[in-house]
Amino acid sequence: MTALRMQAVHVVGGGLAGSEAAWQIAAHGVPAVLHEMRPASTTAAHKTDGLAELVCSNSFRSDDKDNNAVGLLHEEMRRLNSLVMRAADQNQVPAGGALAVDRDGFSAAITQALASHPLIEIRREEVALPPDDWDSVIVATGPLTSPALAAAIRTLTGEDALAFFDAIAPIVHRDSIDMSIAWFQSRYDKTGPGGSGADYVNCPMDRAQYDAFVAALMAGDKTSFHEWEASTPYFDGCLPIEVMAERGPETLRHGPMKPVGLTNPNDPQVKSHAVVQLRQDNKLGTLFNMVGFQTKLKHGEQTRIFRTIPGLERAEFARLGGLHRNTFLNSPKLLDPALRLNVMPRLRFAGQITGCEGYVESAAIGLLAGRFAAAERRGEEIAPPPPTTAHGALLAHITGGHVEAIDAGPRSFQPMNVNFGLFPQLTEAPTRRPDGTRFRGVEKSQARKRAMSARALADLDRWGAGDLPAVAAE
């Protein structure tokens, strides 16, 4: 059957997961229809109608494939022809050891690639429960699923969707930062993709300034919740900064405001008690976002409090922080290993709605959903990736990682970033250096991570060799 005669796979949602899914479907010779409700309907977090818009940070986190699980996931996606990773690499901005992107350039590259593909049709419309004649559908509507579709899913599954709050960090105009106080440096002078080792703006605080700042955060006027939101938990990987402050006066200086690995060239003899870091947010270097400063403070309070930070006294904000409610499924109970809904297998789910957390993780699950759907449409078998790979470990977490805990209630399943704790342990962990001496302390942990990464990439290459081959558009 030629591609033009095949019935299309429908993908609902034009975020990172949906965009990647549509790309993978078409790359394997199957037509795809990508449904995106913006700009006709929008959300509390989106600002544009671009596909794969980044609504929070512009960072894809560490790009270290040998020592970091998300860096390993980056490399696996590159090897699997990921559109998201291709666009990220093409639009990277300096960020120390992280891969950060120009958010507008990234979205534009994704949108152009999908719009120009002959097997992809983009429809700007809102979808509730997909109609019966759509026999293969990927729902990738993310944490901001429309109320109509969320209600349809709840009715269909009989399960209440889980929910948590996610917060957005402010973005500052670079030329409004006082560089006679702040300075450029990456922690420990670490370089990364496109970086120089001096990629972050650092704003120092002494103890009195830090204590006053924490007190202001605690007392600041915050966004109030609706009654139905009152019991919704936060995701620990993206806590509002004032919630972190409430956990103890030293929490911030051991978290996003830690001063280690930094030396103030303006006063090198004095060690900062805390440091606020800002990371480049666009390719021009005119915008910087406040790292770890996602917040639920009201806008007026943000301006007042954040301008007490040394170096930001006259800061001009391109975007202030915000708060939005995320929803995700009880996926281990509701989805099969190929991401199909048990009660209606024509529906697959992908991205953050499945309970993964993070841009790259969402795109990776979209990649797998697209490949699963393409194989199914072509009548071909495709095994899930091995659990020793980053893709396989993340998939296992979503579709089976918490099966034993389901009886404890739906909240036993929580969103998760990819991490080495999701991987099977090594059969034989490395214990010695090349010269025969034993690893000690941190060195032993680093050796284990490198070995797990090497195993993952070898297993991924073997899986990819037997995976569904890419097909040129017909």
LINLINVEN-V650543 format. One record per residue. N is the residue number from 1. RES is the residue in three letters. PHI is phi as a letter, one per 40 degrees, with the letter a starting at -180 (NA if undefined). Layout:
N & RES & PHI
N & RES & PHI
//
This chain:
1 & MET & NA
2 & THR & c
3 & ALA & d
4 & LEU & c
5 & ARG & c
6 & MET & c
7 & GLN & c
8 & ALA & c
9 & VAL & c
10 & HIS & c
11 & VAL & b
12 & VAL & b
13 & GLY & h
14 & GLY & b
15 & GLY & c
16 & LEU & c
17 & ALA & c
18 & GLY & c
19 & SER & c
20 & GLU & c
21 & ALA & c
22 & ALA & c
23 & TRP & c
24 & GLN & c
25 & ILE & d
26 & ALA & c
27 & ALA & c
28 & HIS & b
29 & GLY & g
30 & VAL & b
31 & PRO & c
32 & ALA & b
33 & VAL & b
34 & LEU & b
35 & HIS & b
36 & GLU & b
37 & MET & c
38 & ARG & c
39 & PRO & c
40 & ALA & c
41 & SER & b
42 & THR & b
43 & THR & b
44 & ALA & c
45 & ALA & b
46 & HIS & c
47 & LYS & b
48 & THR & b
49 & ASP & b
50 & GLY & c
51 & LEU & c
52 & ALA & f
53 & GLU & c
54 & LEU & c
55 & VAL & c
56 & CYS & b
57 & SER & c
58 & ASN & b
59 & SER & b
60 & PHE & c
61 & ARG & g
62 & SER & d
63 & ASP & b
64 & ASP & c
65 & LYS & c
66 & ASP & c
67 & ASN & b
68 & ASN & b
69 & ALA & c
70 & VAL & c
71 & GLY & c
72 & LEU & c
73 & LEU & c
74 & HIS & d
75 & GLU & c
76 & GLU & c
77 & MET & c
78 & ARG & d
79 & ARG & c
80 & LEU & b
81 & ASN & g
82 & SER & c
83 & LEU & c
84 & VAL & c
85 & MET & c
86 & ARG & c
87 & ALA & c
88 & ALA & c
89 & ASP & c
90 & GLN & c
91 & ASN & b
92 & GLN & c
93 & VAL & b
94 & PRO & d
95 & ALA & a
96 & GLY & g
97 & GLY & c
98 & ALA & c
99 & LEU & b
100 & ALA & b
101 & VAL & b
102 & ASP & c
103 & ARG & c
104 & ASP & c
105 & GLY & c
106 & PHE & c
107 & SER & c
108 & ALA & c
109 & ALA & c
110 & ILE & c
111 & THR & c
112 & GLN & c
113 & ALA & c
114 & LEU & c
115 & ALA & c
116 & SER & c
117 & HIS & c
118 & PRO & c
119 & LEU & b
120 & ILE & b
121 & GLU & b
122 & ILE & b
123 & ARG & b
124 & ARG & c
125 & GLU & a
126 & GLU & c
127 & VAL & b
128 & ALA & c
129 & LEU & c
130 & PRO & d
131 & PRO & c
132 & ASP & c
133 & ASP & c
134 & TRP & c
135 & ASP & c
136 & SER & a
137 & VAL & b
138 & ILE & b
139 & VAL & c
140 & ALA & b
141 & THR & c
142 & GLY & g
143 & PRO & c
144 & LEU & b
145 & THR & d
146 & SER & c
147 & PRO & d
148 & ALA & c
149 & LEU & c
150 & ALA & c
151 & ALA & c
152 & ALA & c
153 & ILE & c
154 & ARG & c
155 & THR & c
156 & LEU & c
157 & THR & c
158 & GLY & g
159 & GLU & b
160 & ASP & c
161 & ALA & c
162 & LEU & c
163 & ALA & a
164 & PHE & a
165 & PHE & c
166 & ASP & b
167 & ALA & b
168 & ILE & b
169 & ALA & c
170 & PRO & c
171 & ILE & b
172 & VAL & b
173 & HIS & c
174 & ARG & d
175 & ASP & c
176 & SER & c
177 & ILE & c
178 & ASP & c
179 & MET & c
180 & SER & c
181 & ILE & b
182 & ALA & c
183 & TRP & a
184 & PHE & c
185 & GLN & a
186 & SER & c
187 & ARG & d
188 & TYR & f
189 & ASP & f
190 & LYS & c
191 & THR & c
192 & GLY & a
193 & PRO & c
194 & GLY & g
195 & GLY & b
196 & SER & b
197 & GLY & g
198 & ALA & b
199 & ASP & b
200 & TYR & b
201 & VAL & c
202 & ASN & b
203 & CYS & b
204 & PRO & c
205 & MET & b
206 & ASP & c
207 & ARG & c
208 & ALA & c
209 & GLN & c
210 & TYR & c
211 & ASP & c
212 & ALA & c
213 & PHE & c
214 & VAL & c
215 & ALA & c
216 & ALA & c
217 & LEU & d
218 & MET & c
219 & ALA & c
220 & GLY & c
221 & ASP & c
222 & LYS & b
223 & THR & c
224 & SER & c
225 & PHE & c
226 & HIS & c
227 & GLU & d
228 & TRP & c
229 & GLU & c
230 & ALA & c
231 & SER & c
232 & THR & c
233 & PRO & c
234 & TYR & c
235 & PHE & c
236 & ASP & c
237 & GLY & c
238 & CYS & a
239 & LEU & c
240 & PRO & d
241 & ILE & c
242 & GLU & c
243 & VAL & c
244 & MET & c
245 & ALA & c
246 & GLU & c
247 & ARG & c
248 & GLY & i
249 & PRO & c
250 & GLU & c
251 & THR & d
252 & LEU & c
253 & ARG & c
254 & HIS & b
255 & GLY & b
256 & PRO & c
257 & MET & b
258 & LYS & c
259 & PRO & c
260 & VAL & c
261 & GLY & g
262 & LEU & b
263 & THR & b
264 & ASN & c
265 & PRO & c
266 & ASN & c
267 & ASP & a
268 & PRO & c
269 & GLN & c
270 & VAL & b
271 & LYS & c
272 & SER & c
273 & HIS & c
274 & ALA & a
275 & VAL & b
276 & VAL & c
277 & GLN & b
278 & LEU & b
279 & ARG & b
280 & GLN & d
281 & ASP & b
282 & ASN & b
283 & LYS & c
284 & LEU & c
285 & GLY & g
286 & THR & c
287 & LEU & b
288 & PHE & b
289 & ASN & b
290 & MET & c
291 & VAL & c
292 & GLY & g
293 & PHE & b
294 & GLN & d
295 & THR & a
296 & LYS & b
297 & LEU & c
298 & LYS & c
299 & HIS & d
300 & GLY & c
301 & GLU & c
302 & GLN & d
303 & THR & d
304 & ARG & c
305 & ILE & c
306 & PHE & c
307 & ARG & c
308 & THR & c
309 & ILE & c
310 & PRO & d
311 & GLY & g
312 & LEU & b
313 & GLU & d
314 & ARG & b
315 & ALA & c
316 & GLU & b
317 & PHE & b
318 & ALA & c
319 & ARG & a
320 & LEU & c
321 & GLY & c
322 & GLY & a
323 & LEU & b
324 & HIS & a
325 & ARG & c
326 & ASN & b
327 & THR & b
328 & PHE & a
329 & LEU & c
330 & ASN & c
331 & SER & d
332 & PRO & d
333 & LYS & c
334 & LEU & c
335 & LEU & b
336 & ASP & c
337 & PRO & c
338 & ALA & b
339 & LEU & g
340 & ARG & c
341 & LEU & c
342 & ASN & d
343 & VAL & c
344 & MET & a
345 & PRO & c
346 & ARG & c
347 & LEU & b
348 & ARG & b
349 & PHE & b
350 & ALA & a
351 & GLY & g
352 & GLN & c
353 & ILE & c
354 & THR & c
355 & GLY & h
356 & CYS & c
357 & GLU & b
358 & GLY & h
359 & TYR & d
360 & VAL & c
361 & GLU & c
362 & SER & c
363 & ALA & c
364 & ALA & c
365 & ILE & c
366 & GLY & c
367 & LEU & d
368 & LEU & c
369 & ALA & c
370 & GLY & c
371 & ARG & c
372 & PHE & c
373 & ALA & c
374 & ALA & c
375 & ALA & c
376 & GLU & c
377 & ARG & c
378 & ARG & c
379 & GLY & g
380 & GLU & b
381 & GLU & c
382 & ILE & a
383 & ALA & c
384 & PRO & c
385 & PRO & c
386 & PRO & d
387 & PRO & c
388 & THR & c
389 & THR & c
390 & ALA & c
391 & HIS & c
392 & GLY & c
393 & ALA & c
394 & LEU & c
395 & LEU & c
396 & ALA & c
397 & HIS & c
398 & ILE & c
399 & THR & c
400 & GLY & a
401 & GLY & c
402 & HIS & b
403 & VAL & d
404 & GLU & c
405 & ALA & c
406 & ILE & c
407 & ASP & c
408 & ALA & c
409 & GLY & h
410 & PRO & c
411 & ARG & c
412 & SER & c
413 & PHE & c
414 & GLN & b
415 & PRO & d
416 & MET & a
417 & ASN & c
418 & VAL & c
419 & ASN & a
420 & PHE & c
421 & GLY & c
422 & LEU & c
423 & PHE & c
424 & PRO & c
425 & GLN & c
426 & LEU & c
427 & THR & c
428 & GLU & b
429 & ALA & c
430 & PRO & c
431 & THR & b
432 & ARG & b
433 & ARG & c
434 & PRO & d
435 & ASP & c
436 & GLY & g
437 & THR & c
438 & ARG & c
439 & PHE & c
440 & ARG & b
441 & GLY & f
442 & VAL & c
443 & GLU & d
444 & LYS & c
445 & SER & c
446 & GLN & c
447 & ALA & c
448 & ARG & c
449 & LYS & c
450 & ARG & c
451 & ALA & c
452 & MET & c
453 & SER & c
454 & ALA & c
455 & ARG & c
456 & ALA & c
457 & LEU & c
458 & ALA & c
459 & ASP & c
460 & LEU & c
461 & ASP & c
462 & ARG & c
463 & TRP & c
464 & GLY & c
465 & ALA & c
466 & GLY & b
467 & ASP & c
468 & LEU & d
469 & PRO & c
470 & ALA & c
471 & VAL & b
472 & ALA & c
473 & ALA & c
474 & GLU & c
//
